[in-house]
Amino acid sequence: MKQRRNNIAYIDGANLHKGISALGWRLDYRRFRVWLSDKYHVQTAYLFIGLIPRYKDLYAYLQKCGFTLIFKEVVYDGSGKAKGNCDSDLVLQAMQDVYESAFDQALLVTSDGDYASLVKFLLKREKMNAVLSPSTSKKCSILLKQTNVRIAYMQDQRTLLQAKKEKAPGGDGTPQGSLSW
C-alpha cells in the first residue's frame, strides 16, 4: 500500500488572486484544492488572506472548499484601499511547522520574491517541493528563480483550474452558472 505524503501548501492569497486576475481568468478554488491534493499530495492548504468583514461569504466558501484560512487584519491607505500584508504570517507558520516536523514537503503558492529566503531555508532542509506561481515566467520574481527551486506556472493548468464562465439565466427563468468570487 502506497503511503500518502503529508504535504502542506502555503498560499499568499492576495498574490494568488492578483496573479490569476492579471492573466485574465478566474480560479475555481474548489478544483484548485482538489488539484493540490491530487498533484502535490497536499493535506493542509493554508490560505493567508486579509480579513474584511464584507467578504464573510467568500471566506465560508473557501473553507468549504478545504482551505485553512489564516487571517491578517487589514489597514486602509489614504485612498481607502485595503492592505493586509500576510508575508510574515506565512513565513512564521512555515517555520513553526518545520520545527514541529508537521509536514513532509512544502508547496509555496506565490510569485513574490520576498519568500526567497524561506525557499532557501526549506530547500536546505529538503522540505521544499515546489513554488506554484500564479504569474507568468516573466512576472515571477527573479529572486525565486535564483533559488533553483522547481517552479510550476498555474497558467499551464488554466484549462483545468479556470472557473467556468457565468451563463445567462435559462429561458425557463432558472439561474444557471457558477458563483463569482
Secondary structure, 3 states (H helix, E strand, C coil): CCCCCCEEEEEEHHHHHHHHHHCCCCECHHHHHHHHHHHHCEEEEEEEEEECHHHHHHHHHHHHCCCEEEEEECEECCCCCEECCCHHHHHHHHHHHHHCCCCCCEEEECCCHHHHHHHHHHHHCCCEEEEEECCCCCCCCHHHHCCCCCEEEHHHHHHHHECCCCCCCCCCCCCCCCCCC
